[in-house]
Structures are given as C-alpha cells and as structure tokens.
Amino acid sequence: MKKREDLNLKEFEALLIERLEHTKNNIERLKGELTDISSDDSLNDMEDLASLETLNDNDHIVLERQQTELKEIYHALSKIKNETYGICEETSRPIPIERLRANPIARTIVSRTK
C-alpha cells in the first residue's frame, strides 16, 4: 500500500490517542459497575434482581463493544506507525479525509453492511 501524502498523521494520531483514553476510561468504569453489581447483597426483591440482571446484561454488551473499539483504535494507530493509515483495506484507495475525521478508525471508504 502506498503512503498518504495528503494526511497530517500527527492530527489523526492525536484524535486516536484521545479516543483511546476515553475508551479505556469507559472500559474501567464498566468493569467497576459490573463488579459493584455482582457484589450487591442488599437486593432481595425479585423485581430488583430482574432489573439488576438487565443492567448487567446491558453493561456486558457495552463493555464488549468498547473492547472491540479499543482493538480498532490500536489497529489504526499501528497503521499510522507503518504509514498505511487512511488507505481503504478493500480497494487500496484513499479514504476521504472527512470520513477519517468523523471516524478515525475507519478501515474502508464506505461502511460495510453486515
């Protein structure tokens, strides 16, 4: 893949590092909440327990998404390091700068549908 000459990699590295710190903080907060939830012995009511289980499930889903995002951020940072950042992984064409600013972890020109 060819290096992008039109990108200020330092700008995108700063965006990614900021997002990395934010995501790490979210993960730690969620892990703390899950620990607190699992150790809460004050709940006796079935409704409270059901509500707690729903919160627990939701926190696990959010935690999983945050961990996936963390991997994507590390992937993008590695691409900055090896100077392939901003190149579409499917077409090898440049990803528009506006897309990278809106979503610095973008791997492709357009979002893939699943």
N, CA, C and O atoms as a GROMACS GRO file, in nm:
protein
  456
    1MET      N    1   0.084  -0.119   0.000
    1MET     CA    2   0.000   0.000   0.000
    1MET      C    3   0.088   0.124   0.000
    1MET      O    4   0.198   0.126   0.055
    2LYS      N    5   0.036   0.225  -0.062
    2LYS     CA    6   0.110   0.350  -0.077
    2LYS      C    7   0.079   0.446   0.038
    2LYS      O    8  -0.034   0.451   0.087
    3LYS      N    9   0.179   0.520   0.080
    3LYS     CA   10   0.164   0.617   0.189
    3LYS      C   11   0.080   0.736   0.141
    3LYS      O   12   0.092   0.781   0.027
    4ARG      N   13  -0.005   0.787   0.232
    4ARG     CA   14  -0.085   0.907   0.204
    4ARG      C   15  -0.001   1.030   0.232
    4ARG      O   16   0.044   1.051   0.345
    5GLU      N   17   0.019   1.112   0.132
    5GLU     CA   18   0.095   1.236   0.148
    5GLU      C   19   0.006   1.353   0.190
    5GLU      O   20   0.054   1.455   0.237
    6ASP      N   21  -0.127   1.337   0.171
    6ASP     CA   22  -0.220   1.446   0.198
    6ASP      C   23  -0.274   1.446   0.341
    6ASP      O   24  -0.357   1.531   0.375
    7LEU      N   25  -0.230   1.353   0.424
    7LEU     CA   26  -0.278   1.346   0.562
    7LEU      C   27  -0.174   1.396   0.660
    7LEU      O   28  -0.054   1.370   0.644
    8ASN      N   29  -0.221   1.467   0.761
    8ASN     CA   30  -0.135   1.503   0.872
    8ASN      C   31  -0.152   1.391   0.975
    8ASN      O   32  -0.246   1.393   1.055
    9LEU      N   33  -0.062   1.295   0.971
    9LEU     CA   34  -0.074   1.178   1.057
    9LEU      C   35  -0.071   1.215   1.205
    9LEU      O   36  -0.132   1.146   1.286
   10LYS      N   37  -0.002   1.322   1.240
   10LYS     CA   38   0.001   1.366   1.381
   10LYS      C   39  -0.138   1.407   1.428
   10LYS      O   40  -0.176   1.380   1.541
   11GLU      N   41  -0.215   1.472   1.339
   11GLU     CA   42  -0.352   1.512   1.373
   11GLU      C   43  -0.437   1.389   1.405
   11GLU      O   44  -0.509   1.386   1.505
   12PHE      N   45  -0.427   1.287   1.320
   12PHE     CA   46  -0.508   1.167   1.339
   12PHE      C   47  -0.457   1.084   1.456
   12PHE      O   48  -0.536   1.019   1.526
   13GLU      N   49  -0.328   1.084   1.477
   13GLU     CA   50  -0.273   1.014   1.592
   13GLU      C   51  -0.326   1.077   1.721
   13GLU      O   52  -0.362   1.006   1.815
   14ALA      N   53  -0.332   1.211   1.726
   14ALA     CA   54  -0.385   1.280   1.844
   14ALA      C   55  -0.533   1.247   1.865
   14ALA      O   56  -0.575   1.224   1.978
   15LEU      N   57  -0.611   1.244   1.757
   15LEU     CA   58  -0.753   1.207   1.768
   15LEU      C   59  -0.768   1.065   1.822
   15LEU      O   60  -0.852   1.038   1.908
   16LEU      N   61  -0.686   0.975   1.770
   16LEU     CA   62  -0.694   0.836   1.813
   16LEU      C   63  -0.650   0.818   1.958
   16LEU      O   64  -0.710   0.740   2.032
   17ILE      N   65  -0.546   0.888   1.998
   17ILE     CA   66  -0.500   0.877   2.137
   17ILE      C   67  -0.605   0.931   2.233
   17ILE      O   68  -0.626   0.875   2.341
   18GLU      N   69  -0.669   1.039   2.195
   18GLU     CA   70  -0.778   1.093   2.278
   18GLU      C   71  -0.892   0.991   2.289
   18GLU      O   72  -0.945   0.967   2.398
   19ARG      N   73  -0.927   0.932   2.176
   19ARG     CA   74  -1.033   0.831   2.175
   19ARG      C   75  -0.991   0.707   2.254
   19ARG      O   76  -1.073   0.644   2.321
   20LEU      N   77  -0.864   0.672   2.246
   20LEU     CA   78  -0.810   0.558   2.320
   20LEU      C   79  -0.827   0.578   2.470
   20LEU      O   80  -0.873   0.489   2.540
   21GLU      N   81  -0.790   0.695   2.519
   21GLU     CA   82  -0.802   0.725   2.662
   21GLU      C   83  -0.948   0.723   2.706
   21GLU      O   84  -0.981   0.669   2.812
   22HIS      N   85  -1.035   0.781   2.624
   22HIS     CA   86  -1.178   0.783   2.655
   22HIS      C   87  -1.233   0.640   2.662
   22HIS      O   88  -1.309   0.606   2.753
   23THR      N   89  -1.195   0.558   2.566
   23THR     CA   90  -1.244   0.420   2.561
   23THR      C   91  -1.190   0.339   2.678
   23THR      O   92  -1.264   0.262   2.740
   24LYS      N   93  -1.062   0.356   2.710
   24LYS     CA   94  -1.005   0.286   2.827
   24LYS      C   95  -1.078   0.325   2.955
   24LYS      O   96  -1.107   0.240   3.039
   25ASN      N   97  -1.109   0.454   2.970
   25ASN     CA   98  -1.182   0.500   3.089
   25ASN      C   99  -1.322   0.438   3.094
   25ASN      O  100  -1.368   0.396   3.201
   26ASN      N  101  -1.388   0.431   2.979
   26ASN     CA  102  -1.521   0.368   2.974
   26ASN      C  103  -1.513   0.222   3.015
   26ASN      O  104  -1.598   0.174   3.090
   27ILE      N  105  -1.413   0.152   2.967
   27ILE     CA  106  -1.397   0.010   2.999
   27ILE      C  107  -1.376  -0.007   3.149
   27ILE      O  108  -1.437  -0.094   3.211
   28GLU      N  109  -1.289   0.073   3.207
   28GLU     CA  110  -1.264   0.062   3.351
   28GLU      C  111  -1.390   0.093   3.432
   28GLU      O  112  -1.419   0.026   3.530
   29ARG      N  113  -1.466   0.195   3.389
   29ARG     CA  114  -1.590   0.230   3.458
   29ARG      C  115  -1.690   0.116   3.450
   29ARG      O  116  -1.754   0.080   3.550
   30LEU      N  117  -1.704   0.058   3.331
   30LEU     CA  118  -1.798  -0.053   3.313
   30LEU      C  119  -1.756  -0.175   3.396
   30LEU      O  120  -1.840  -0.241   3.457
   31LYS      N  121  -1.628  -0.204   3.398
   31LYS     CA  122  -1.580  -0.316   3.479
   31LYS      C  123  -1.609  -0.291   3.626
   31LYS      O  124  -1.646  -0.383   3.699
   32GLY      N  125  -1.592  -0.167   3.670
   32GLY     CA  126  -1.624  -0.131   3.808
   32GLY      C  127  -1.771  -0.149   3.838
   32GLY      O  128  -1.808  -0.201   3.944
   33GLU      N  129  -1.856  -0.106   3.745
   33GLU     CA  130  -2.001  -0.122   3.764
   33GLU      C  131  -2.038  -0.270   3.772
   33GLU      O  132  -2.120  -0.310   3.855
   34LEU      N  133  -1.978  -0.351   3.685
   34LEU     CA  134  -2.009  -0.494   3.687
   34LEU      C  135  -1.963  -0.558   3.817
   34LEU      O  136  -2.031  -0.647   3.869
   35THR      N  137  -1.851  -0.515   3.869
   35THR     CA  138  -1.802  -0.567   3.997
   35THR      C  139  -1.897  -0.525   4.109
   35THR      O  140  -1.931  -0.606   4.195
   36ASP      N  141  -1.939  -0.398   4.107
   36ASP     CA  142  -2.032  -0.349   4.209
   36ASP      C  143  -2.164  -0.424   4.203
   36ASP      O  144  -2.220  -0.460   4.306
   37ILE      N  145  -2.213  -0.446   4.082
   37ILE     CA  146  -2.342  -0.515   4.066
   37ILE      C  147  -2.333  -0.657   4.120
   37ILE      O  148  -2.423  -0.703   4.189
   38SER      N  149  -2.224  -0.725   4.089
   38SER     CA  150  -2.213  -0.865   4.130
   38SER      C  151  -2.193  -0.881   4.281
   38SER      O  152  -2.218  -0.988   4.337
   39SER      N  153  -2.149  -0.774   4.346
   39SER     CA  154  -2.125  -0.785   4.490
   39SER      C  155  -2.232  -0.716   4.574
   39SER      O  156  -2.215  -0.699   4.695
   40ASP      N  157  -2.343  -0.674   4.512
   40ASP     CA  158  -2.450  -0.606   4.584
   40ASP      C  159  -2.540  -0.708   4.652
   40ASP      O  160  -2.621  -0.774   4.587
   41ASP      N  161  -2.526  -0.720   4.783
   41ASP     CA  162  -2.604  -0.817   4.860
   41ASP      C  163  -2.733  -0.758   4.916
   41ASP      O  164  -2.808  -0.829   4.984
   42SER      N  165  -2.759  -0.632   4.891
   42SER     CA  166  -2.875  -0.566   4.952
   42SER      C  167  -3.005  -0.590   4.875
   42SER      O  168  -3.110  -0.544   4.918
   43LEU      N  169  -2.998  -0.660   4.764
   43LEU     CA  170  -3.118  -0.682   4.683
   43LEU      C  171  -3.188  -0.811   4.724
   43LEU      O  172  -3.128  -0.918   4.727
   44ASN      N  173  -3.316  -0.798   4.755
   44ASN     CA  174  -3.394  -0.914   4.794
   44ASN      C  175  -3.514  -0.933   4.701
   44ASN      O  176  -3.555  -1.046   4.674
   45ASP      N  177  -3.567  -0.827   4.655
   45ASP     CA  178  -3.688  -0.825   4.575
   45ASP      C  179  -3.662  -0.885   4.437
   45ASP      O  180  -3.559  -0.856   4.375
   46MET      N  181  -3.754  -0.966   4.387
   46MET     CA  182  -3.739  -1.029   4.254
   46MET      C  183  -3.732  -0.924   4.143
   46MET      O  184  -3.657  -0.939   4.047
   47GLU      N  185  -3.811  -0.817   4.157
   47GLU     CA  186  -3.807  -0.710   4.057
   47GLU      C  187  -3.671  -0.643   4.055
   47GLU      O  188  -3.618  -0.614   3.948
   48ASP      N  189  -3.614  -0.619   4.173
   48ASP     CA  190  -3.480  -0.560   4.181
   48ASP      C  191  -3.377  -0.651   4.116
   48ASP      O  192  -3.289  -0.606   4.044
   49LEU      N  193  -3.389  -0.780   4.144
   49LEU     CA  194  -3.294  -0.875   4.086
   49LEU      C  195  -3.308  -0.882   3.934
   49LEU      O  196  -3.208  -0.889   3.863
   50ALA      N  197  -3.430  -0.881   3.885
   50ALA     CA  198  -3.453  -0.884   3.740
   50ALA      C  199  -3.399  -0.758   3.674
   50ALA      O  200  -3.336  -0.763   3.568
   51SER      N  201  -3.424  -0.645   3.738
   51SER     CA  202  -3.373  -0.518   3.686
   51SER      C  203  -3.221  -0.517   3.686
   51SER      O  204  -3.158  -0.471   3.591
   52LEU      N  205  -3.164  -0.569   3.791
   52LEU     CA  206  -3.019  -0.577   3.803
   52LEU      C  207  -2.960  -0.668   3.695
   52LEU      O  208  -2.854  -0.637   3.639
   53GLU      N  209  -3.026  -0.776   3.667
   53GLU     CA  210  -2.978  -0.868   3.564
   53GLU      C  211  -2.980  -0.801   3.427
   53GLU      O  212  -2.888  -0.819   3.347
   54THR      N  213  -3.084  -0.722   3.400
   54THR     CA  214  -3.092  -0.650   3.274
   54THR      C  215  -2.979  -0.548   3.263
   54THR      O  216  -2.915  -0.538   3.159
   55LEU      N  217  -2.954  -0.473   3.369
   55LEU     CA  218  -2.843  -0.378   3.371
   55LEU      C  219  -2.711  -0.449   3.349
   55LEU      O  220  -2.625  -0.400   3.274
   56ASN      N  221  -2.694  -0.561   3.412
   56ASN     CA  222  -2.573  -0.640   3.400
   56ASN      C  223  -2.553  -0.684   3.254
   56ASN      O  224  -2.443  -0.672   3.200
   57ASP      N  225  -2.658  -0.735   3.192
   57ASP     CA  226  -2.650  -0.777   3.052
   57ASP      C  227  -2.615  -0.660   2.962
   57ASP      O  228  -2.531  -0.672   2.873
   58ASN      N  229  -2.680  -0.546   2.986
   58ASN     CA  230  -2.652  -0.427   2.905
   58ASN      C  231  -2.508  -0.381   2.922
   58ASN      O  232  -2.442  -0.345   2.824
   59ASP      N  233  -2.459  -0.382   3.045
   59ASP     CA  234  -2.320  -0.342   3.070
   59ASP      C  235  -2.223  -0.436   2.999
   59ASP      O  236  -2.121  -0.392   2.946
   60HIS      N  237  -2.254  -0.565   2.998
   60HIS     CA  238  -2.167  -0.660   2.929
   60HIS      C  239  -2.164  -0.632   2.778
   60HIS      O  240  -2.059  -0.642   2.715
   61ILE      N  241  -2.278  -0.598   2.721
   61ILE     CA  242  -2.285  -0.567   2.578
   61ILE      C  243  -2.203  -0.441   2.548
   61ILE      O  244  -2.125  -0.439   2.453
   62VAL      N  245  -2.222  -0.338   2.628
   62VAL     CA  246  -2.148  -0.213   2.608
   62VAL      C  247  -1.998  -0.237   2.627
   62VAL      O  248  -1.917  -0.184   2.552
   63LEU      N  249  -1.963  -0.316   2.727
   63LEU     CA  250  -1.822  -0.347   2.752
   63LEU      C  251  -1.760  -0.418   2.632
   63LEU      O  252  -1.649  -0.386   2.591
   64GLU      N  253  -1.832  -0.513   2.577
   64GLU     CA  254  -1.782  -0.585   2.460
   64GLU      C  255  -1.759  -0.489   2.342
   64GLU      O  256  -1.658  -0.498   2.273
   65ARG      N  257  -1.853  -0.399   2.321
   65ARG     CA  258  -1.839  -0.300   2.212
   65ARG      C  259  -1.719  -0.209   2.236
   65ARG      O  260  -1.645  -0.177   2.142
   66GLN      N  261  -1.700  -0.168   2.360
   66GLN     CA  262  -1.587  -0.081   2.393
   66GLN      C  263  -1.454  -0.155   2.373
   66GLN      O  264  -1.357  -0.095   2.327
   67GLN      N  265  -1.451  -0.282   2.407
   67GLN     CA  266  -1.328  -0.360   2.387
   67GLN      C  267  -1.298  -0.379   2.238
   67GLN      O  268  -1.182  -0.379   2.197
   68THR      N  269  -1.402  -0.396   2.158
   68THR     CA  270  -1.385  -0.405   2.013
   68THR      C  271  -1.332  -0.272   1.959
   68THR      O  272  -1.242  -0.270   1.875
   69GLU      N  273  -1.389  -0.162   2.007
   69GLU     CA  274  -1.342  -0.030   1.963
   69GLU      C  275  -1.195  -0.010   2.002
   69GLU      O  276  -1.118   0.047   1.925
   70LEU      N  277  -1.158  -0.054   2.120
   70LEU     CA  278  -1.020  -0.042   2.165
   70LEU      C  279  -0.925  -0.114   2.067
   70LEU      O  280  -0.820  -0.060   2.032
   71LYS      N  281  -0.963  -0.232   2.024
   71LYS     CA  282  -0.882  -0.306   1.926
   71LYS      C  283  -0.871  -0.229   1.795
   71LYS      O  284  -0.765  -0.223   1.734
   72GLU      N  285  -0.982  -0.169   1.753
   72GLU     CA  286  -0.982  -0.091   1.628
   72GLU      C  287  -0.892   0.032   1.640
   72GLU      O  288  -0.823   0.069   1.544
   73ILE      N  289  -0.891   0.094   1.756
   73ILE     CA  290  -0.805   0.212   1.778
   73ILE      C  291  -0.659   0.169   1.770
   73ILE      O  292  -0.578   0.235   1.706
   74TYR      N  293  -0.625   0.058   1.836
   74TYR     CA  294  -0.487   0.009   1.829
   74TYR      C  295  -0.448  -0.027   1.685
   74TYR      O  296  -0.335  -0.002   1.643
   75HIS      N  297  -0.542  -0.083   1.611
   75HIS     CA  298  -0.517  -0.116   1.471
   75HIS      C  299  -0.487   0.011   1.390
   75HIS      O  300  -0.393   0.015   1.311
   76ALA      N  301  -0.569   0.114   1.411
   76ALA     CA  302  -0.548   0.241   1.340
   76ALA      C  303  -0.415   0.304   1.378
   76ALA      O  304  -0.344   0.357   1.292
   77LEU      N  305  -0.380   0.299   1.506
   77LEU     CA  306  -0.251   0.354   1.549
   77LEU      C  307  -0.134   0.277   1.487
   77LEU      O  308  -0.031   0.337   1.454
   78SER      N  309  -0.149   0.147   1.472
   78SER     CA  310  -0.042   0.069   1.408
   78SER      C  311  -0.029   0.106   1.260
   78SER      O  312   0.080   0.105   1.204
   79LYS      N  313  -0.144   0.138   1.197
   79LYS     CA  314  -0.140   0.179   1.057
   79LYS      C  315  -0.073   0.316   1.042
   79LYS      O  316  -0.008   0.343   0.942
   80ILE      N  317  -0.090   0.402   1.142
   80ILE     CA  318  -0.019   0.530   1.139
   80ILE      C  319   0.131   0.503   1.148
   80ILE      O  320   0.211   0.563   1.076
   81LYS      N  321   0.166   0.414   1.237
   81LYS     CA  322   0.308   0.382   1.258
   81LYS      C  323   0.373   0.327   1.131
   81LYS      O  324   0.486   0.362   1.097
   82ASN      N  325   0.301   0.239   1.060
   82ASN     CA  326   0.359   0.182   0.938
   82ASN      C  327   0.320   0.258   0.811
   82ASN      O  328   0.345   0.213   0.699
   83GLU      N  329   0.259   0.375   0.832
   83GLU     CA  330   0.226   0.471   0.725
   83GLU      C  331   0.128   0.418   0.621
   83GLU      O  332   0.137   0.453   0.503
   84THR      N  333   0.035   0.332   0.664
   84THR     CA  334  -0.071   0.285   0.574
   84THR      C  335  -0.207   0.339   0.618
   84THR      O  336  -0.310   0.297   0.565
   85TYR      N  337  -0.207   0.430   0.713
   85TYR     CA  338  -0.332   0.486   0.765
   85TYR      C  339  -0.402   0.565   0.654
   85TYR      O  340  -0.339   0.636   0.577
   86GLY      N  341  -0.535   0.550   0.649
   86GLY     CA  342  -0.614   0.626   0.553
   86GLY      C  343  -0.628   0.560   0.417
   86GLY      O  344  -0.682   0.620   0.324
   87ILE      N  345  -0.579   0.437   0.405
   87ILE     CA  346  -0.592   0.362   0.281
   87ILE      C  347  -0.699   0.254   0.303
   87ILE      O  348  -0.694   0.179   0.399
   88CYS      N  349  -0.795   0.249   0.212
   88CYS     CA  350  -0.904   0.152   0.222
   88CYS      C  351  -0.847   0.010   0.217
   88CYS      O  352  -0.770  -0.023   0.127
   89GLU      N  353  -0.886  -0.073   0.312
   89GLU     CA  354  -0.837  -0.210   0.319
   89GLU      C  355  -0.900  -0.300   0.213
   89GLU      O  356  -0.852  -0.410   0.189
   90GLU      N  357  -1.007  -0.253   0.150
   90GLU     CA  358  -1.072  -0.334   0.046
   90GLU      C  359  -1.031  -0.292  -0.094
   90GLU      O  360  -1.015  -0.376  -0.183
   91THR      N  361  -1.013  -0.162  -0.115
   91THR     CA  362  -0.987  -0.113  -0.251
   91THR      C  363  -0.848  -0.054  -0.269
   91THR      O  364  -0.805  -0.030  -0.382
   92SER      N  365  -0.777  -0.031  -0.160
   92SER     CA  366  -0.644   0.035  -0.160
   92SER      C  367  -0.650   0.180  -0.209
   92SER      O  368  -0.548   0.238  -0.244
   93ARG      N  369  -0.770   0.236  -0.211
   93ARG     CA  370  -0.785   0.378  -0.247
   93ARG      C  371  -0.786   0.462  -0.121
   93ARG      O  372  -0.814   0.410  -0.012
   94PRO      N  373  -0.756   0.591  -0.132
   94PRO     CA  374  -0.757   0.678  -0.014
   94PRO      C  375  -0.898   0.693   0.045
   94PRO      O  376  -0.995   0.713  -0.028
   95ILE      N  377  -0.906   0.684   0.176
   95ILE     CA  378  -1.032   0.711   0.246
   95ILE      C  379  -1.044   0.862   0.257
   95ILE      O  380  -0.948   0.928   0.297
   96PRO      N  381  -1.160   0.920   0.223
   96PRO     CA  382  -1.174   1.066   0.231
   96PRO      C  383  -1.140   1.119   0.371
   96PRO      O  384  -1.174   1.059   0.472
   97ILE      N  385  -1.072   1.231   0.373
   97ILE     CA  386  -1.028   1.292   0.499
   97ILE      C  387  -1.148   1.321   0.589
   97ILE      O  388  -1.139   1.304   0.711
   98GLU      N  389  -1.259   1.365   0.531
   98GLU     CA  390  -1.379   1.395   0.611
   98GLU      C  391  -1.427   1.269   0.684
   98GLU      O  392  -1.470   1.276   0.800
   99ARG      N  393  -1.420   1.156   0.616
   99ARG     CA  394  -1.461   1.030   0.680
   99ARG      C  395  -1.366   0.994   0.794
   99ARG      O  396  -1.410   0.950   0.900
  100LEU      N  397  -1.238   1.014   0.772
  100LEU     CA  398  -1.140   0.984   0.878
  100LEU      C  399  -1.157   1.077   0.997
  100LEU      O  400  -1.139   1.035   1.112
  101ARG      N  401  -1.190   1.202   0.972
  101ARG     CA  402  -1.212   1.294   1.085
  101ARG      C  403  -1.337   1.256   1.163
  101ARG      O  404  -1.340   1.266   1.286
  102ALA      N  405  -1.440   1.210   1.091
  102ALA     CA  406  -1.565   1.169   1.159
  102ALA      C  407  -1.548   1.034   1.228
  102ALA      O  408  -1.607   1.008   1.332
  103ASN      N  409  -1.466   0.948   1.168
  103ASN     CA  410  -1.446   0.813   1.223
  103ASN      C  411  -1.300   0.773   1.201
  103ASN      O  412  -1.268   0.706   1.103
  104PRO      N  413  -1.211   0.815   1.291
  104PRO     CA  414  -1.068   0.790   1.272
  104PRO      C  415  -1.028   0.643   1.267
  104PRO      O  416  -0.915   0.612   1.228
  105ILE      N  417  -1.118   0.552   1.305
  105ILE     CA  418  -1.085   0.410   1.299
  105ILE      C  419  -1.138   0.345   1.171
  105ILE      O  420  -1.134   0.223   1.158
  106ALA      N  421  -1.188   0.426   1.078
  106ALA     CA  422  -1.242   0.372   0.953
  106ALA      C  423  -1.136   0.292   0.879
  106ALA      O  424  -1.022   0.336   0.863
  107ARG      N  425  -1.175   0.174   0.833
  107ARG     CA  426  -1.084   0.087   0.757
  107ARG      C  427  -1.113   0.091   0.607
  107ARG      O  428  -1.028   0.055   0.525
  108THR      N  429  -1.234   0.135   0.573
  108THR     CA  430  -1.276   0.133   0.434
  108THR      C  431  -1.334   0.269   0.392
  108THR      O  432  -1.362   0.356   0.475
  109ILE      N  433  -1.349   0.282   0.262
  109ILE     CA  434  -1.405   0.405   0.208
  109ILE      C  435  -1.549   0.422   0.253
  109ILE      O  436  -1.589   0.530   0.297
  110VAL      N  437  -1.626   0.316   0.243
  110VAL     CA  438  -1.765   0.320   0.289
  110VAL      C  439  -1.786   0.209   0.390
  110VAL      O  440  -1.721   0.105   0.385
  111SER      N  441  -1.878   0.232   0.481
  111SER     CA  442  -1.908   0.130   0.582
  111SER      C  443  -1.960   0.005   0.513
  111SER      O  444  -2.040   0.012   0.420
  112ARG      N  445  -1.913  -0.109   0.561
  112ARG     CA  446  -1.965  -0.237   0.512
  112ARG      C  447  -2.094  -0.267   0.584
  112ARG      O  448  -2.107  -0.241   0.704
  113THR      N  449  -2.188  -0.322   0.512
  113THR     CA  450  -2.311  -0.365   0.578
  113THR      C  451  -2.298  -0.511   0.613
  113THR      O  452  -2.240  -0.591   0.539
  114LYS      N  453  -2.353  -0.544   0.728
  114LYS     CA  454  -2.341  -0.683   0.776
  114LYS      C  455  -2.474  -0.751   0.770
  114LYS      O  456  -2.484  -0.868   0.806
   0.00000   0.00000   0.00000
